[in-house]
Amino acid sequence: MYKAAKAIIRYEDSFFLQLRDNNNSIPYPNKWAFFGGRLFVGEDPKTGLLREIKEELSYSLKELKEFYNWYNVETYTHVIFFLVELSRKISFKNINEGQSGKWFDRKSLDLIPIGPDVNAVKDLL
């Protein structure tokens, strides 16, 4: 079993998502998903998520709170979701992983191809 941490980056009713690479060697290619990723063995989920967001967005998260735990049976991964409430909508300029990043409002999550991580929590948001 693996462990992963994901950031639900939210401003009001919008969420910042990553368009995963269009590469069949990764899970859920070409789908919109939350930023974050697998943890190193023994790595604390919060510490791992701070590392992942710094790597993927060149951004240092300041406030995050654990939100939800979910087990992805397809990838054998225990996913810890953290809610990141922003006080303003940030235009993330440096997206270092995936094809792109984009803000979506809550209603749009039902209209775009999303990964199972987003699907697992969208009704809780």
A tleap script that builds the chain and sets N, CA, C and O, in Angstrom:
source leaprc.protein.ff14SB
mol = sequence {
  NMET TYR LYS ALA ALA LYS ALA ILE ILE ARG
  TYR GLU ASP SER PHE PHE LEU GLN LEU ARG
  ASP ASN ASN ASN SER ILE PRO TYR PRO ASN
  LYS TRP ALA PHE PHE GLY GLY ARG LEU PHE
  VAL GLY GLU ASP PRO LYS THR GLY LEU LEU
  ARG GLU ILE LYS GLU GLU LEU SER TYR SER
  LEU LYS GLU LEU LYS GLU PHE TYR ASN TRP
  TYR ASN VAL GLU THR TYR THR HIE VAL ILE
  PHE PHE LEU VAL GLU LEU SER ARG LYS ILE
  SER PHE LYS ASN ILE ASN GLU GLY GLN SER
  GLY LYS TRP PHE ASP ARG LYS SER LEU ASP
  LEU ILE PRO ILE GLY PRO ASP VAL ASN ALA
  VAL LYS ASP LEU CLEU
}
set mol.1.N position { 0.838 -1.187 0.000 }
set mol.1.CA position { 0.000 0.000 0.000 }
set mol.1.C position { 0.879 1.245 0.000 }
set mol.1.O position { 1.922 1.295 0.653 }
set mol.2.N position { 0.433 2.235 -0.742 }
set mol.2.CA position { 1.123 3.519 -0.806 }
set mol.2.C position { 0.347 4.544 0.004 }
set mol.2.O position { -0.805 4.320 0.377 }
set mol.3.N position { 1.000 5.684 0.274 }
set mol.3.CA position { 0.332 6.823 0.895 }
set mol.3.C position { 0.582 8.039 0.024 }
set mol.3.O position { 1.656 8.206 -0.552 }
set mol.4.N position { -0.441 8.886 -0.059 }
set mol.4.CA position { -0.323 10.126 -0.827 }
set mol.4.C position { -1.036 11.238 -0.071 }
set mol.4.O position { -1.920 10.986 0.748 }
set mol.5.N position { -0.635 12.477 -0.361 }
set mol.5.CA position { -1.295 13.651 0.200 }
set mol.5.C position { -1.693 14.550 -0.956 }
set mol.5.O position { -0.912 14.767 -1.883 }
set mol.6.N position { -2.913 15.073 -0.898 }
set mol.6.CA position { -3.445 15.921 -1.958 }
set mol.6.C position { -3.968 17.216 -1.355 }
set mol.6.O position { -4.527 17.225 -0.259 }
set mol.7.N position { -3.776 18.319 -2.094 }
set mol.7.CA position { -4.233 19.632 -1.649 }
set mol.7.C position { -5.503 20.021 -2.392 }
set mol.7.O position { -5.523 20.091 -3.621 }
set mol.8.N position { -6.546 20.268 -1.639 }
set mol.8.CA position { -7.769 20.833 -2.202 }
set mol.8.C position { -7.601 22.345 -2.070 }
set mol.8.O position { -7.922 22.930 -1.036 }
set mol.9.N position { -7.095 22.962 -3.128 }
set mol.9.CA position { -6.828 24.403 -3.110 }
set mol.9.C position { -8.112 25.113 -3.521 }
set mol.9.O position { -8.573 24.996 -4.656 }
set mol.10.N position { -8.678 25.856 -2.568 }
set mol.10.CA position { -9.996 26.452 -2.791 }
set mol.10.C position { -9.975 27.955 -2.502 }
set mol.10.O position { -9.381 28.420 -1.529 }
set mol.11.N position { -10.636 28.681 -3.374 }
set mol.11.CA position { -10.954 30.083 -3.128 }
set mol.11.C position { -12.454 30.227 -3.380 }
set mol.11.O position { -12.928 30.039 -4.501 }
set mol.12.N position { -13.183 30.559 -2.332 }
set mol.12.CA position { -14.642 30.645 -2.383 }
set mol.12.C position { -15.206 29.353 -2.973 }
set mol.12.O position { -15.070 28.300 -2.351 }
set mol.13.N position { -15.835 29.397 -4.156 }
set mol.13.CA position { -16.436 28.191 -4.731 }
set mol.13.C position { -15.622 27.663 -5.922 }
set mol.13.O position { -16.154 26.971 -6.789 }
set mol.14.N position { -14.318 28.001 -5.950 }
set mol.14.CA position { -13.457 27.560 -7.052 }
set mol.14.C position { -12.301 26.722 -6.521 }
set mol.14.O position { -11.839 26.900 -5.394 }
set mol.15.N position { -11.851 25.801 -7.373 }
set mol.15.CA position { -10.783 24.876 -7.016 }
set mol.15.C position { -9.699 24.919 -8.087 }
set mol.15.O position { -9.989 24.983 -9.281 }
set mol.16.N position { -8.444 24.883 -7.638 }
set mol.16.CA position { -7.330 24.890 -8.581 }
set mol.16.C position { -6.890 23.447 -8.810 }
set mol.16.O position { -6.471 22.760 -7.878 }
set mol.17.N position { -6.988 22.994 -10.062 }
set mol.17.CA position { -6.686 21.605 -10.413 }
set mol.17.C position { -5.553 21.519 -11.418 }
set mol.17.O position { -5.240 22.475 -12.127 }
set mol.18.N position { -4.959 20.360 -11.453 }
set mol.18.CA position { -3.862 20.039 -12.371 }
set mol.18.C position { -4.385 19.123 -13.474 }
set mol.18.O position { -5.059 18.131 -13.201 }
set mol.19.N position { -4.066 19.467 -14.727 }
set mol.19.CA position { -4.336 18.546 -15.826 }
set mol.19.C position { -3.150 17.607 -15.908 }
set mol.19.O position { -2.047 18.009 -16.277 }
set mol.20.N position { -3.388 16.348 -15.560 }
set mol.20.CA position { -2.297 15.371 -15.531 }
set mol.20.C position { -1.740 15.167 -16.934 }
set mol.20.O position { -2.424 15.381 -17.935 }
set mol.21.N position { -0.492 14.752 -16.974 }
set mol.21.CA position { 0.155 14.507 -18.268 }
set mol.21.C position { -0.632 13.494 -19.083 }
set mol.21.O position { -1.294 12.617 -18.527 }
set mol.22.N position { -0.559 13.616 -20.388 }
set mol.22.CA position { -1.202 12.668 -21.289 }
set mol.22.C position { -0.202 11.555 -21.585 }
set mol.22.O position { 0.351 11.458 -22.681 }
set mol.23.N position { 0.010 10.724 -20.578 }
set mol.23.CA position { 1.039 9.686 -20.619 }
set mol.23.C position { 0.443 8.426 -19.998 }
set mol.23.O position { 0.117 8.416 -18.811 }
set mol.24.N position { 0.302 7.389 -20.771 }
set mol.24.CA position { -0.346 6.164 -20.281 }
set mol.24.C position { 0.447 5.415 -19.219 }
set mol.24.O position { -0.046 4.428 -18.673 }
set mol.25.N position { 1.672 5.863 -18.913 }
set mol.25.CA position { 2.451 5.185 -17.872 }
set mol.25.C position { 2.103 5.708 -16.473 }
set mol.25.O position { 2.613 5.195 -15.477 }
set mol.26.N position { 1.237 6.728 -16.394 }
set mol.26.CA position { 0.821 7.248 -15.092 }
set mol.26.C position { -0.667 6.971 -14.884 }
set mol.26.O position { -1.412 6.819 -15.852 }
set mol.27.N position { -1.100 6.907 -13.623 }
set mol.27.CA position { -2.528 6.741 -13.381 }
set mol.27.C position { -3.313 7.970 -13.843 }
set mol.27.O position { -2.886 9.104 -13.627 }
set mol.28.N position { -4.443 7.741 -14.467 }
set mol.28.CA position { -5.404 8.772 -14.831 }
set mol.28.C position { -4.812 9.871 -15.716 }
set mol.28.O position { -4.909 11.053 -15.386 }
set mol.29.N position { -4.199 9.484 -16.841 }
set mol.29.CA position { -3.638 10.500 -17.736 }
set mol.29.C position { -4.729 11.394 -18.315 }
set mol.29.O position { -5.860 10.966 -18.544 }
set mol.30.N position { -4.355 12.638 -18.539 }
set mol.30.CA position { -5.230 13.608 -19.193 }
set mol.30.C position { -6.523 13.886 -18.422 }
set mol.30.O position { -7.540 14.246 -19.015 }
set mol.31.N position { -6.478 13.718 -17.114 }
set mol.31.CA position { -7.628 14.018 -16.248 }
set mol.31.C position { -7.243 15.164 -15.321 }
set mol.31.O position { -6.068 15.373 -15.018 }
set mol.32.N position { -8.245 15.892 -14.883 }
set mol.32.CA position { -8.034 16.959 -13.913 }
set mol.32.C position { -8.017 16.358 -12.506 }
set mol.32.O position { -8.888 15.565 -12.148 }
set mol.33.N position { -7.022 16.744 -11.719 }
set mol.33.CA position { -6.836 16.168 -10.383 }
set mol.33.C position { -6.295 17.241 -9.434 }
set mol.33.O position { -5.908 18.330 -9.857 }
set mol.34.N position { -6.280 16.909 -8.158 }
set mol.34.CA position { -5.683 17.805 -7.175 }
set mol.34.C position { -4.165 17.693 -7.232 }
set mol.34.O position { -3.620 16.649 -7.592 }
set mol.35.N position { -3.497 18.770 -6.875 }
set mol.35.CA position { -2.045 18.739 -6.777 }
set mol.35.C position { -1.647 17.955 -5.532 }
set mol.35.O position { -2.397 17.898 -4.558 }
set mol.36.N position { -0.476 17.359 -5.573 }
set mol.36.CA position { 0.043 16.551 -4.472 }
set mol.36.C position { 0.592 15.264 -5.033 }
set mol.36.O position { 0.752 15.133 -6.247 }
set mol.37.N position { 0.881 14.313 -4.173 }
set mol.37.CA position { 1.414 13.053 -4.671 }
set mol.37.C position { 1.811 12.100 -3.573 }
set mol.37.O position { 1.504 12.297 -2.397 }
set mol.38.N position { 2.506 11.053 -3.995 }
set mol.38.CA position { 2.923 10.005 -3.065 }
set mol.38.C position { 3.921 10.520 -2.050 }
set mol.38.O position { 4.745 11.393 -2.322 }
set mol.39.N position { 3.808 9.939 -0.869 }
set mol.39.CA position { 4.709 10.279 0.226 }
set mol.39.C position { 5.888 9.327 0.238 }
set mol.39.O position { 5.779 8.176 -0.184 }
set mol.40.N position { 7.007 9.815 0.721 }
set mol.40.CA position { 8.162 8.951 0.942 }
set mol.40.C position { 7.861 8.056 2.142 }
set mol.40.O position { 7.050 8.415 2.996 }
set mol.41.N position { 8.502 6.908 2.210 }
set mol.41.CA position { 8.313 5.992 3.335 }
set mol.41.C position { 8.640 6.732 4.635 }
set mol.41.O position { 9.722 7.301 4.784 }
set mol.42.N position { 7.691 6.714 5.569 }
set mol.42.CA position { 7.879 7.358 6.863 }
set mol.42.C position { 7.645 8.862 6.867 }
set mol.42.O position { 7.771 9.498 7.914 }
set mol.43.N position { 7.308 9.442 5.725 }
set mol.43.CA position { 7.105 10.894 5.646 }
set mol.43.C position { 5.737 11.270 6.206 }
set mol.43.O position { 4.732 10.633 5.891 }
set mol.44.N position { 5.706 12.278 7.015 }
set mol.44.CA position { 4.462 12.825 7.554 }
set mol.44.C position { 3.627 13.411 6.404 }
set mol.44.O position { 4.180 14.109 5.555 }
set mol.45.N position { 2.311 13.148 6.351 }
set mol.45.CA position { 1.485 13.640 5.240 }
set mol.45.C position { 1.543 15.153 5.038 }
set mol.45.O position { 1.622 15.617 3.901 }
set mol.46.N position { 1.506 15.913 6.098 }
set mol.46.CA position { 1.556 17.373 5.967 }
set mol.46.C position { 2.898 17.815 5.391 }
set mol.46.O position { 2.945 18.652 4.489 }
set mol.47.N position { 3.981 17.257 5.909 }
set mol.47.CA position { 5.314 17.580 5.408 }
set mol.47.C position { 5.445 17.182 3.944 }
set mol.47.O position { 6.015 17.923 3.143 }
set mol.48.N position { 4.919 16.012 3.596 }
set mol.48.CA position { 4.979 15.539 2.223 }
set mol.48.C position { 4.186 16.426 1.279 }
set mol.48.O position { 4.618 16.678 0.155 }
set mol.49.N position { 3.037 16.900 1.724 }
set mol.49.CA position { 2.234 17.770 0.870 }
set mol.49.C position { 2.913 19.125 0.677 }
set mol.49.O position { 2.902 19.674 -0.424 }
set mol.50.N position { 3.494 19.655 1.731 }
set mol.50.CA position { 4.234 20.917 1.595 }
set mol.50.C position { 5.354 20.760 0.569 }
set mol.50.O position { 5.582 21.655 -0.244 }
set mol.51.N position { 6.050 19.631 0.605 }
set mol.51.CA position { 7.126 19.341 -0.353 }
set mol.51.C position { 6.570 19.248 -1.769 }
set mol.51.O position { 7.108 19.857 -2.694 }
set mol.52.N position { 5.493 18.484 -1.936 }
set mol.52.CA position { 4.898 18.280 -3.263 }
set mol.52.C position { 4.429 19.604 -3.882 }
set mol.52.O position { 4.668 19.848 -5.064 }
set mol.53.N position { 3.776 20.447 -3.104 }
set mol.53.CA position { 3.266 21.713 -3.637 }
set mol.53.C position { 4.425 22.643 -3.991 }
set mol.53.O position { 4.362 23.367 -4.984 }
set mol.54.N position { 5.464 22.624 -3.192 }
set mol.54.CA position { 6.652 23.432 -3.525 }
set mol.54.C position { 7.249 22.953 -4.851 }
set mol.54.O position { 7.625 23.769 -5.693 }
set mol.55.N position { 7.337 21.631 -5.037 }
set mol.55.CA position { 7.887 21.066 -6.278 }
set mol.55.C position { 6.970 21.352 -7.471 }
set mol.55.O position { 7.453 21.735 -8.536 }
set mol.56.N position { 5.673 21.173 -7.311 }
set mol.56.CA position { 4.738 21.235 -8.436 }
set mol.56.C position { 4.306 22.649 -8.811 }
set mol.56.O position { 4.061 22.935 -9.983 }
set mol.57.N position { 4.212 23.544 -7.807 }
set mol.57.CA position { 3.705 24.898 -8.057 }
set mol.57.C position { 4.686 26.009 -7.695 }
set mol.57.O position { 4.384 27.186 -7.889 }
set mol.58.N position { 5.853 25.650 -7.173 }
set mol.58.CA position { 6.809 26.650 -6.680 }
set mol.58.C position { 6.114 27.587 -5.682 }
set mol.58.O position { 6.311 28.802 -5.714 }
set mol.59.N position { 5.307 27.007 -4.809 }
set mol.59.CA position { 4.505 27.782 -3.875 }
set mol.59.C position { 4.605 27.148 -2.494 }
set mol.59.O position { 4.585 25.926 -2.353 }
set mol.60.N position { 4.712 28.000 -1.479 }
set mol.60.CA position { 4.762 27.510 -0.102 }
set mol.60.C position { 3.396 27.683 0.544 }
set mol.60.O position { 2.929 28.802 0.757 }
set mol.61.N position { 2.769 26.564 0.848 }
set mol.61.CA position { 1.475 26.608 1.529 }
set mol.61.C position { 1.667 27.145 2.936 }
set mol.61.O position { 2.670 26.867 3.594 }
set mol.62.N position { 0.697 27.914 3.380 }
set mol.62.CA position { 0.788 28.477 4.720 }
set mol.62.C position { -0.183 27.816 5.684 }
set mol.62.O position { 0.205 27.404 6.778 }
set mol.63.N position { -1.430 27.715 5.287 }
set mol.63.CA position { -2.424 27.121 6.169 }
set mol.63.C position { -3.130 25.983 5.448 }
set mol.63.O position { -3.680 26.163 4.362 }
set mol.64.N position { -3.106 24.820 6.064 }
set mol.64.CA position { -3.818 23.684 5.523 }
set mol.64.C position { -4.335 22.854 6.678 }
set mol.64.O position { -3.706 22.764 7.733 }
set mol.65.N position { -5.483 22.251 6.464 }
set mol.65.CA position { -6.019 21.398 7.525 }
set mol.65.C position { -6.457 20.077 6.918 }
set mol.65.O position { -7.002 20.020 5.816 }
set mol.66.N position { -6.201 19.023 7.672 }
set mol.66.CA position { -6.592 17.703 7.187 }
set mol.66.C position { -8.104 17.682 7.021 }
set mol.66.O position { -8.850 18.149 7.882 }
set mol.67.N position { -8.537 17.128 5.892 }
set mol.67.CA position { -9.950 17.206 5.521 }
set mol.67.C position { -10.616 15.839 5.414 }
set mol.67.O position { -11.726 15.647 5.910 }
set mol.68.N position { -9.938 14.882 4.766 }
set mol.68.CA position { -10.596 13.618 4.457 }
set mol.68.C position { -9.542 12.555 4.157 }
set mol.68.O position { -8.466 12.856 3.639 }
set mol.69.N position { -9.869 11.314 4.491 }
set mol.69.CA position { -9.027 10.167 4.150 }
set mol.69.C position { -9.809 9.251 3.221 }
set mol.69.O position { -11.008 9.039 3.401 }
set mol.70.N position { -9.119 8.717 2.234 }
set mol.70.CA position { -9.765 7.880 1.231 }
set mol.70.C position { -8.766 6.827 0.755 }
set mol.70.O position { -7.565 7.085 0.679 }
set mol.71.N position { -9.271 5.656 0.441 }
set mol.71.CA position { -8.420 4.596 -0.091 }
set mol.71.C position { -8.783 4.350 -1.552 }
set mol.71.O position { -9.924 4.010 -1.864 }
set mol.72.N position { -7.806 4.523 -2.448 }
set mol.72.CA position { -7.997 4.280 -3.876 }
set mol.72.C position { -7.686 2.805 -4.131 }
set mol.72.O position { -6.526 2.392 -4.101 }
set mol.73.N position { -8.720 2.025 -4.378 }
set mol.73.CA position { -8.542 0.584 -4.556 }
set mol.73.C position { -7.837 0.249 -5.871 }
set mol.73.O position { -7.251 -0.826 -5.999 }
set mol.74.N position { -7.889 1.160 -6.850 }
set mol.74.CA position { -7.226 0.908 -8.130 }
set mol.74.C position { -5.708 1.009 -8.028 }
set mol.74.O position { -4.987 0.253 -8.678 }
set mol.75.N position { -5.224 1.941 -7.213 }
set mol.75.CA position { -3.774 2.160 -7.103 }
set mol.75.C position { -3.224 1.731 -5.744 }
set mol.75.O position { -2.039 1.924 -5.471 }
set mol.76.N position { -4.067 1.155 -4.892 }
set mol.76.CA position { -3.665 0.707 -3.555 }
set mol.76.C position { -3.030 1.849 -2.761 }
set mol.76.O position { -1.980 1.688 -2.140 }
set mol.77.N position { -3.689 2.993 -2.797 }
set mol.77.CA position { -3.120 4.188 -2.173 }
set mol.77.C position { -4.074 4.789 -1.156 }
set mol.77.O position { -5.241 5.044 -1.453 }
set mol.78.N position { -3.560 5.013 0.056 }
set mol.78.CA position { -4.288 5.745 1.086 }
set mol.78.C position { -4.007 7.225 0.837 }
set mol.78.O position { -2.861 7.664 0.927 }
set mol.79.N position { -5.054 7.994 0.525 }
set mol.79.CA position { -4.912 9.410 0.186 }
set mol.79.C position { -5.429 10.259 1.344 }
set mol.79.O position { -6.559 10.091 1.802 }
set mol.80.N position { -4.576 11.174 1.806 }
set mol.80.CA position { -4.953 12.133 2.838 }
set mol.80.C position { -5.147 13.475 2.146 }
set mol.80.O position { -4.211 14.025 1.565 }
set mol.81.N position { -6.364 13.995 2.211 }
set mol.81.CA position { -6.682 15.272 1.593 }
set mol.81.C position { -6.550 16.385 2.627 }
set mol.81.O position { -6.979 16.245 3.772 }
set mol.82.N position { -5.953 17.479 2.202 }
set mol.82.CA position { -5.848 18.672 3.033 }
set mol.82.C position { -6.580 19.807 2.330 }
set mol.82.O position { -6.437 19.994 1.122 }
set mol.83.N position { -7.360 20.559 3.089 }
set mol.83.CA position { -8.069 21.707 2.551 }
set mol.83.C position { -7.184 22.936 2.712 }
set mol.83.O position { -6.684 23.222 3.800 }
set mol.84.N position { -7.002 23.650 1.617 }
set mol.84.CA position { -6.208 24.881 1.599 }
set mol.84.C position { -7.147 26.005 1.180 }
set mol.84.O position { -7.483 26.134 0.003 }
set mol.85.N position { -7.563 26.808 2.137 }
set mol.85.CA position { -8.484 27.922 1.877 }
set mol.85.C position { -7.657 29.174 1.604 }
set mol.85.O position { -6.921 29.634 2.477 }
set mol.86.N position { -7.774 29.724 0.406 }
set mol.86.CA position { -7.038 30.928 0.049 }
set mol.86.C position { -7.883 32.168 0.286 }
set mol.86.O position { -9.104 32.130 0.136 }
set mol.87.N position { -7.244 33.257 0.653 }
set mol.87.CA position { -7.961 34.515 0.880 }
set mol.87.C position { -8.108 35.317 -0.414 }
set mol.87.O position { -8.849 36.298 -0.463 }
set mol.88.N position { -7.396 34.891 -1.459 }
set mol.88.CA position { -7.530 35.499 -2.780 }
set mol.88.C position { -7.199 34.440 -3.822 }
set mol.88.O position { -6.494 33.471 -3.542 }
set mol.89.N position { -7.714 34.639 -5.014 }
set mol.89.CA position { -7.456 33.691 -6.100 }
set mol.89.C position { -6.064 33.976 -6.654 }
set mol.89.O position { -5.795 35.067 -7.158 }
set mol.90.N position { -5.198 32.999 -6.557 }
set mol.90.CA position { -3.807 33.148 -6.984 }
set mol.90.C position { -3.659 32.657 -8.421 }
set mol.90.O position { -4.221 31.628 -8.797 }
set mol.91.N position { -2.911 33.388 -9.202 }
set mol.91.CA position { -2.549 32.934 -10.549 }
set mol.91.C position { -1.202 32.244 -10.434 }
set mol.91.O position { -0.156 32.889 -10.504 }
set mol.92.N position { -1.230 30.945 -10.261 }
set mol.92.CA position { 0.015 30.194 -10.119 }
set mol.92.C position { 0.758 30.240 -11.450 }
set mol.92.O position { 0.248 29.764 -12.464 }
set mol.93.N position { 1.946 30.804 -11.449 }
set mol.93.CA position { 2.708 31.017 -12.685 }
set mol.93.C position { 3.612 29.840 -13.035 }
set mol.93.O position { 3.837 29.556 -14.211 }
set mol.94.N position { 4.125 29.160 -12.024 }
set mol.94.CA position { 5.091 28.077 -12.254 }
set mol.94.C position { 4.456 26.728 -11.967 }
set mol.94.O position { 4.432 26.270 -10.824 }
set mol.95.N position { 3.951 26.105 -13.000 }
set mol.95.CA position { 3.382 24.768 -12.853 }
set mol.95.C position { 4.404 23.797 -13.419 }
set mol.95.O position { 4.617 23.719 -14.629 }
set mol.96.N position { 5.029 23.062 -12.512 }
set mol.96.CA position { 6.175 22.226 -12.862 }
set mol.96.C position { 5.826 20.765 -13.103 }
set mol.96.O position { 6.702 19.959 -13.415 }
set mol.97.N position { 4.553 20.423 -12.958 }
set mol.97.CA position { 4.139 19.042 -13.181 }
set mol.97.C position { 2.749 19.047 -13.805 }
set mol.97.O position { 1.898 19.860 -13.446 }
set mol.98.N position { 2.532 18.133 -14.739 }
set mol.98.CA position { 1.264 18.092 -15.445 }
set mol.98.C position { 1.297 19.031 -16.647 }
set mol.98.O position { 2.281 19.732 -16.887 }
set mol.99.N position { 0.195 19.026 -17.393 }
set mol.99.CA position { 0.109 19.855 -18.587 }
set mol.99.C position { -0.211 21.309 -18.265 }
set mol.99.O position { 0.286 22.222 -18.924 }
set mol.100.N position { -1.042 21.517 -17.250 }
set mol.100.CA position { -1.420 22.879 -16.873 }
set mol.100.C position { -2.182 22.850 -15.557 }
set mol.100.O position { -2.450 21.789 -14.993 }
set mol.101.N position { -2.520 24.030 -15.090 }
set mol.101.CA position { -3.366 24.182 -13.919 }
set mol.101.C position { -4.432 25.200 -14.229 }
set mol.101.O position { -4.207 26.124 -15.011 }
set mol.102.N position { -5.604 25.040 -13.617 }
set mol.102.CA position { -6.704 25.946 -13.929 }
set mol.102.C position { -7.694 25.967 -12.774 }
set mol.102.O position { -7.870 24.974 -12.067 }
set mol.103.N position { -8.334 27.112 -12.597 }
set mol.103.CA position { -9.409 27.250 -11.626 }
set mol.103.C position { -10.729 26.780 -12.237 }
set mol.103.O position { -11.042 27.094 -13.385 }
set mol.104.N position { -11.497 26.021 -11.449 }
set mol.104.CA position { -12.830 25.569 -11.857 }
set mol.104.C position { -13.804 25.859 -10.730 }
set mol.104.O position { -13.475 25.675 -9.558 }
set mol.105.N position { -15.007 26.315 -11.080 }
set mol.105.CA position { -16.010 26.463 -10.039 }
set mol.105.C position { -16.624 25.092 -9.758 }
set mol.105.O position { -16.432 24.145 -10.521 }
set mol.106.N position { -17.347 25.004 -8.678 }
set mol.106.CA position { -17.895 23.716 -8.207 }
set mol.106.C position { -18.735 23.025 -9.280 }
set mol.106.O position { -18.632 21.812 -9.462 }
set mol.107.N position { -19.561 23.787 -9.986 }
set mol.107.CA position { -20.437 23.192 -11.002 }
set mol.107.C position { -19.643 22.582 -12.148 }
set mol.107.O position { -20.064 21.580 -12.726 }
set mol.108.N position { -18.510 23.167 -12.479 }
set mol.108.CA position { -17.700 22.689 -13.603 }
set mol.108.C position { -17.085 21.315 -13.346 }
set mol.108.O position { -16.711 20.616 -14.288 }
set mol.109.N position { -16.982 20.930 -12.084 }
set mol.109.CA position { -16.375 19.623 -11.772 }
set mol.109.C position { -17.183 18.472 -12.370 }
set mol.109.O position { -16.649 17.383 -12.584 }
set mol.110.N position { -18.454 18.708 -12.637 }
set mol.110.CA position { -19.299 17.677 -13.251 }
set mol.110.C position { -19.202 17.675 -14.772 }
set mol.110.O position { -19.768 16.800 -15.429 }
set mol.111.N position { -18.488 18.651 -15.337 }
set mol.111.CA position { -18.434 18.810 -16.788 }
set mol.111.C position { -17.065 18.514 -17.400 }
set mol.111.O position { -16.920 18.508 -18.623 }
set mol.112.N position { -16.074 18.271 -16.565 }
set mol.112.CA position { -14.712 18.035 -17.057 }
set mol.112.C position { -14.279 16.612 -16.691 }
set mol.112.O position { -14.842 16.015 -15.774 }
set mol.113.N position { -13.283 16.063 -17.401 }
set mol.113.CA position { -12.788 14.721 -17.042 }
set mol.113.C position { -11.926 14.801 -15.782 }
set mol.113.O position { -10.807 15.313 -15.818 }
set mol.114.N position { -12.456 14.288 -14.667 }
set mol.114.CA position { -11.739 14.369 -13.388 }
set mol.114.C position { -11.196 13.013 -12.978 }
set mol.114.O position { -11.731 11.966 -13.341 }
set mol.115.N position { -10.121 13.064 -12.215 }
set mol.115.CA position { -9.549 11.848 -11.646 }
set mol.115.C position { -10.371 11.387 -10.460 }
set mol.115.O position { -11.219 12.130 -9.965 }
set mol.116.N position { -10.132 10.176 -10.000 }
set mol.116.CA position { -10.911 9.648 -8.879 }
set mol.116.C position { -10.667 10.390 -7.570 }
set mol.116.O position { -11.504 10.327 -6.669 }
set mol.117.N position { -9.538 11.095 -7.442 }
set mol.117.CA position { -9.310 11.861 -6.217 }
set mol.117.C position { -10.324 12.995 -6.096 }
set mol.117.O position { -10.877 13.222 -5.020 }
set mol.118.N position { -10.570 13.708 -7.198 }
set mol.118.CA position { -11.557 14.787 -7.181 }
set mol.118.C position { -12.953 14.197 -6.985 }
set mol.118.O position { -13.756 14.730 -6.219 }
set mol.119.N position { -13.233 13.119 -7.667 }
set mol.119.CA position { -14.547 12.473 -7.548 }
set mol.119.C position { -14.811 12.004 -6.122 }
set mol.119.O position { -15.955 12.029 -5.669 }
set mol.120.N position { -13.778 11.580 -5.412 }
set mol.120.CA position { -13.942 11.061 -4.059 }
set mol.120.C position { -14.401 12.127 -3.076 }
set mol.120.O position { -15.040 11.802 -2.075 }
set mol.121.N position { -14.090 13.388 -3.336 }
set mol.121.CA position { -14.414 14.440 -2.358 }
set mol.121.C position { -15.340 15.528 -2.873 }
set mol.121.O position { -15.768 16.375 -2.088 }
set mol.122.N position { -15.666 15.542 -4.154 }
set mol.122.CA position { -16.404 16.688 -4.715 }
set mol.122.C position { -17.759 16.896 -4.038 }
set mol.122.O position { -18.212 18.034 -3.926 }
set mol.123.N position { -18.407 15.840 -3.592 }
set mol.123.CA position { -19.698 16.004 -2.936 }
set mol.123.C position { -19.568 16.459 -1.487 }
set mol.123.O position { -20.562 16.809 -0.850 }
set mol.124.N position { -18.349 16.453 -0.970 }
set mol.124.CA position { -18.092 16.907 0.395 }
set mol.124.C position { -17.710 18.382 0.461 }
set mol.124.O position { -17.648 18.974 1.539 }
set mol.125.N position { -17.458 18.960 -0.699 }
set mol.125.CA position { -16.949 20.338 -0.740 }
set mol.125.C position { -18.064 21.374 -0.782 }
set mol.125.O position { -17.791 22.573 -0.818 }
savepdb mol mol.pdb
quit
